[in-house]
């Protein structure tokens, strides 16, 4: 009796995923073209959801700079740089604040209500304020990204600094370590480890805030292209821009995960 050979789990998973993608694209391409579907389900009308072939054509036109908005890359670069700069600064400031607050119970107790209050403010409500101060520029996007990423990094860093076992701190004090030495030699490595654990989420939030600022304030980034496409009901172009933003987000997230694994592996 012969046994049926199965594909390796990883290959089988890849094949299933590929089949799902192909079937989904085929349904998207052909189902809306059926009159009975478009007549009875409004949102499946090709005018509203386009099709993979039309989106691909718009994507190629956008990348080649033939979409009517000029070259894509200045917009792409603005969004990318704003996201990376804001995330980097937010992570550094959040880690430093988390380190200081975790090393001083008194400072943490005094400032905790203000931190909670600041963190409870919807970030989208701060976008108009930053635009008034800095204008509809990339600086406004960077500042907004910093305000979001700061709290992501801060709370991670603070919990990391506070997670040191009391016995370790007591032994350090018995050996004559000062508060500065405890912070530098004991809390800092733990704070850095917990901060790097937040990097993938931080970069994802940073991209969302950067694009949102561009949408609301008219900063010349990918958000402006997206707003223009939706204003003129260019569905295929809208999907093409979303695909590019998804590719940017995936690349940033993948880089953040790789950095996180390298650092945490080294820490172990």
DRENLUM-754672 format. One record per residue (C-alpha): residue number from 1; residue in three letters; z, x, y. Coordinates in nm, 2 decimals. Layout:
BEGIN
vodo:gugu:pz:px:py
NUM:Ala:Z:X:Y
...
***
This chain:
BEGIN
vodo:gugu:pz:px:py
1:Unk:0.00:0.00:0.00
2:Unk:-0.11:0.15:0.33
3:Unk:0.12:0.12:0.64
4:Unk:-0.03:0.03:0.97
5:Unk:-0.01:0.32:1.21
6:Unk:0.13:0.24:1.56
7:Unk:0.05:0.42:1.88
8:Unk:0.32:0.64:2.03
9:Unk:0.55:0.43:2.25
10:Unk:0.43:0.60:2.57
11:Unk:0.06:0.55:2.49
12:Unk:0.13:0.19:2.38
13:Unk:0.31:0.12:2.71
14:Unk:0.03:0.27:2.91
15:Unk:-0.23:0.07:2.73
16:Unk:-0.04:-0.25:2.79
17:Unk:0.00:-0.17:3.16
18:Unk:-0.37:-0.10:3.19
19:Unk:-0.46:-0.43:3.02
20:Unk:-0.23:-0.61:3.26
21:Unk:-0.39:-0.45:3.56
22:Unk:-0.75:-0.52:3.44
23:Unk:-0.67:-0.88:3.35
24:Unk:-0.50:-0.94:3.69
25:Unk:-0.79:-0.80:3.88
26:Unk:-1.04:-1.00:3.67
27:Unk:-0.84:-1.32:3.74
28:Unk:-0.83:-1.24:4.11
29:Unk:-1.20:-1.17:4.12
30:Unk:-1.33:-1.47:3.93
31:Unk:-1.08:-1.75:3.93
32:Unk:-1.10:-1.82:4.31
33:Unk:-1.48:-1.85:4.28
34:Unk:-1.44:-2.16:4.06
35:Unk:-1.50:-2.46:4.28
36:Unk:-1.25:-2.67:4.10
37:Unk:-0.98:-2.41:4.17
38:Unk:-1.06:-2.35:4.54
39:Unk:-1.09:-2.72:4.61
40:Unk:-0.75:-2.81:4.47
41:Unk:-0.54:-2.49:4.54
42:Unk:-0.58:-2.39:4.90
43:Unk:-0.43:-2.05:4.89
44:Unk:-0.67:-1.95:4.60
45:Unk:-0.96:-2.00:4.84
46:Unk:-1.15:-1.66:4.85
47:Unk:-1.13:-1.69:5.23
48:Unk:-0.75:-1.64:5.21
49:Unk:-0.71:-1.40:4.92
50:Unk:-1.04:-1.21:4.93
51:Unk:-1.14:-1.04:4.60
52:Unk:-1.10:-0.69:4.45
53:Unk:-1.46:-0.60:4.52
54:Unk:-1.44:-0.70:4.89
55:Unk:-1.10:-0.52:4.92
56:Unk:-1.25:-0.21:4.77
57:Unk:-1.54:-0.22:5.02
58:Unk:-1.30:-0.27:5.31
59:Unk:-1.09:0.02:5.18
60:Unk:-1.39:0.26:5.17
61:Unk:-1.50:0.15:5.51
62:Unk:-1.14:0.20:5.65
63:Unk:-1.11:0.55:5.50
64:Unk:-1.46:0.64:5.63
65:Unk:-1.37:0.52:5.98
66:Unk:-1.63:0.24:5.98
67:Unk:-1.40:-0.06:6.00
68:Unk:-1.42:-0.09:6.38
69:Unk:-1.09:0.06:6.46
70:Unk:-1.21:0.42:6.46
71:Unk:-1.07:0.70:6.24
72:Unk:-0.79:0.59:6.01
73:Unk:-0.60:0.92:6.00
74:Unk:-0.44:0.92:6.35
75:Unk:-0.27:0.59:6.26
76:Unk:-0.18:0.71:5.91
77:Unk:-0.04:1.03:6.05
78:Unk:0.17:0.85:6.31
79:Unk:0.34:0.63:6.04
80:Unk:0.39:0.91:5.80
81:Unk:0.54:1.15:6.05
82:Unk:0.76:0.89:6.20
83:Unk:0.89:0.80:5.86
84:Unk:0.96:1.15:5.75
85:Unk:1.11:1.27:6.07
86:Unk:1.33:0.97:6.11
87:Unk:1.45:0.98:5.75
88:Unk:1.52:1.35:5.77
89:Unk:1.73:1.33:6.09
90:Unk:1.90:1.01:5.96
91:Unk:2.00:1.18:5.64
92:Unk:2.14:1.49:5.82
93:Unk:2.34:1.29:6.07
94:Unk:2.46:1.05:5.81
95:Unk:2.57:1.33:5.58
96:Unk:2.75:1.51:5.86
97:Unk:2.93:1.19:5.97
98:Unk:3.02:1.11:5.61
99:Unk:3.16:1.46:5.56
100:Unk:3.38:1.45:5.87
101:Unk:3.51:1.10:5.81
102:Unk:3.59:1.16:5.44
103:Unk:3.78:1.47:5.54
104:Unk:4.00:1.29:5.80
105:Unk:4.18:0.97:5.69
106:Unk:4.30:0.91:6.05
107:Unk:3.95:0.94:6.20
108:Unk:3.81:0.71:5.93
109:Unk:4.08:0.45:5.99
110:Unk:4.02:0.45:6.37
111:Unk:3.64:0.43:6.35
112:Unk:3.60:0.21:6.05
113:Unk:3.58:-0.12:6.25
114:Unk:3.32:0.02:6.48
115:Unk:3.11:0.15:6.19
116:Unk:3.12:-0.18:6.01
117:Unk:3.03:-0.36:6.33
118:Unk:2.74:-0.13:6.40
119:Unk:2.62:-0.16:6.04
120:Unk:2.63:-0.54:6.06
121:Unk:2.38:-0.56:6.35
122:Unk:2.04:-0.66:6.22
123:Unk:1.82:-0.35:6.27
124:Unk:1.52:-0.56:6.37
125:Unk:1.72:-0.67:6.67
126:Unk:1.75:-0.31:6.79
127:Unk:1.37:-0.25:6.79
128:Unk:1.31:-0.42:7.13
129:Unk:1.59:-0.21:7.28
130:Unk:1.45:0.12:7.16
131:Unk:1.10:0.01:7.28
132:Unk:1.24:-0.06:7.63
133:Unk:1.41:0.28:7.63
134:Unk:1.14:0.50:7.48
135:Unk:0.83:0.28:7.53
136:Unk:0.58:0.17:7.26
137:Unk:0.56:0.53:7.12
138:Unk:0.62:0.71:6.80
139:Unk:0.96:0.81:6.93
140:Unk:1.07:0.45:6.92
141:Unk:0.97:0.44:6.55
142:Unk:1.16:0.76:6.48
143:Unk:1.48:0.63:6.65
144:Unk:1.47:0.30:6.46
145:Unk:1.42:0.48:6.13
146:Unk:1.72:0.70:6.21
147:Unk:1.94:0.40:6.28
148:Unk:1.87:0.26:5.94
149:Unk:1.87:0.57:5.73
150:Unk:2.19:0.70:5.90
151:Unk:2.40:0.42:5.75
152:Unk:2.24:0.46:5.41
153:Unk:2.33:0.83:5.41
154:Unk:2.66:0.79:5.58
155:Unk:2.81:0.54:5.33
156:Unk:2.69:0.75:5.03
157:Unk:2.82:1.07:5.18
158:Unk:3.15:0.91:5.28
159:Unk:3.21:0.77:4.92
160:Unk:3.11:1.11:4.78
161:Unk:3.36:1.29:5.00
162:Unk:3.63:1.05:4.92
163:Unk:3.56:1.07:4.54
164:Unk:3.73:1.41:4.51
165:Unk:4.02:1.38:4.26
166:Unk:4.36:1.41:4.44
167:Unk:4.47:1.68:4.19
168:Unk:4.18:1.91:4.31
169:Unk:4.29:1.86:4.68
170:Unk:4.65:1.92:4.60
171:Unk:4.57:2.24:4.41
172:Unk:4.36:2.36:4.70
173:Unk:4.65:2.29:4.95
174:Unk:4.90:2.47:4.72
175:Unk:4.67:2.77:4.73
176:Unk:4.68:2.77:5.11
177:Unk:4.34:2.62:5.18
178:Unk:4.30:2.48:5.53
179:Unk:4.14:2.15:5.62
180:Unk:3.82:2.33:5.72
181:Unk:3.81:2.52:5.39
182:Unk:3.87:2.21:5.19
183:Unk:3.58:2.03:5.38
184:Unk:3.35:2.33:5.34
185:Unk:3.41:2.43:4.98
186:Unk:3.52:2.11:4.81
187:Unk:3.39:1.81:4.99
188:Unk:3.06:1.95:5.12
189:Unk:2.90:2.00:4.77
190:Unk:3.00:1.65:4.67
191:Unk:2.87:1.50:4.99
192:Unk:2.54:1.67:4.96
193:Unk:2.50:1.55:4.60
194:Unk:2.57:1.19:4.69
195:Unk:2.34:1.22:5.00
196:Unk:2.05:1.34:4.79
197:Unk:2.11:1.05:4.55
198:Unk:2.03:0.82:4.84
199:Unk:1.70:0.99:4.94
200:Unk:1.46:0.76:4.75
201:Unk:1.61:0.45:4.90
202:Unk:1.63:0.61:5.24
203:Unk:1.26:0.71:5.25
204:Unk:1.16:0.36:5.14
205:Unk:1.37:0.19:5.41
206:Unk:1.23:0.44:5.66
207:Unk:0.87:0.34:5.59
208:Unk:0.96:-0.03:5.62
209:Unk:1.13:0.02:5.95
210:Unk:0.85:0.24:6.08
211:Unk:0.58:-0.01:6.00
212:Unk:0.79:-0.30:6.14
213:Unk:0.84:-0.12:6.47
214:Unk:0.46:-0.06:6.49
215:Unk:0.40:-0.43:6.42
216:Unk:0.65:-0.56:6.68
217:Unk:0.60:-0.29:6.95
218:Unk:0.23:-0.20:6.92
219:Unk:0.30:0.16:6.83
220:Unk:-0.04:0.31:6.72
221:Unk:0.03:0.34:6.35
222:Unk:-0.06:0.16:6.04
223:Unk:0.14:-0.14:6.16
224:Unk:-0.11:-0.19:6.45
225:Unk:-0.40:-0.19:6.21
226:Unk:-0.22:-0.44:5.99
227:Unk:-0.15:-0.67:6.29
228:Unk:-0.51:-0.65:6.41
229:Unk:-0.65:-0.74:6.07
230:Unk:-0.42:-1.04:6.03
231:Unk:-0.48:-1.16:6.39
232:Unk:-0.86:-1.17:6.32
233:Unk:-0.81:-1.31:5.97
234:Unk:-0.97:-1.01:5.81
235:Unk:-0.82:-1.07:5.47
236:Unk:-1.00:-0.79:5.28
237:Unk:-0.91:-0.54:5.55
238:Unk:-0.55:-0.66:5.54
239:Unk:-0.53:-0.60:5.17
240:Unk:-0.69:-0.26:5.21
241:Unk:-0.42:-0.16:5.47
242:Unk:-0.15:-0.28:5.24
243:Unk:-0.29:-0.07:4.96
244:Unk:-0.29:0.24:5.17
245:Unk:0.07:0.17:5.28
246:Unk:0.17:0.12:4.92
247:Unk:0.01:0.45:4.83
248:Unk:0.20:0.62:5.11
249:Unk:0.52:0.46:5.00
250:Unk:0.46:0.56:4.64
251:Unk:0.39:0.92:4.73
252:Unk:0.70:0.94:4.96
253:Unk:0.92:0.78:4.69
254:Unk:0.78:1.01:4.42
255:Unk:0.85:1.32:4.63
256:Unk:1.20:1.20:4.71
257:Unk:1.27:1.13:4.34
258:Unk:1.14:1.48:4.25
259:Unk:1.36:1.64:4.52
260:Unk:1.66:1.44:4.40
261:Unk:1.61:1.54:4.04
262:Unk:1.57:1.91:4.13
263:Unk:1.89:1.91:4.35
264:Unk:2.10:1.71:4.11
265:Unk:1.99:1.92:3.81
266:Unk:2.08:2.23:4.00
267:Unk:2.42:2.08:4.10
268:Unk:2.49:2.01:3.73
***
